[in-house]
C-alpha cells in the first residue's frame, strides 16, 4: 500500500496517495479546472466529473479494482471538498488564494496519515 491520507467514501475508508508524475500529466487539465473552481462549483457537473476522475486515478494506485461508480457513489456535496483537499494536499497542490498545500485536517478526512506498513 502506498502511503497517503485516509478518506471516507460512503461507509468505506480508503488511503489516498499522492498522484504520481504520470497521473499528474494525464490529469493536468482536470486538476487545473478543479483547483480554480469557486466554492459553489460543487453543483457543476463538469467539475464533479473531473473530481471523480482524479480521485479514481489516485485511489487506483492502492485499489486497482475500484470503479468510477464506487467513487461517484461515495462522493457527495458534504465530502467532496474534503476528499479533494486530502488528495491535492498529498500531491503538493494549493487552492486558489492559498499560500500552502491544502491540509488534510481531522474534519477533512479521518485525520489519520497512513504509513503504508
Buried (B, 14 or more C-beta within 10 A) or exposed (E): EBBBBBBBBEEEEBBBBBBBEEBBEBBEEBBEBBBEBEEEBBEBEEBBEBBBBBBBBBBBBBBEEBEEEBBBEBBEEEBBBBBBBBBBBBBEBEBEEEEEBBBBEEEBBBEEBBEEE
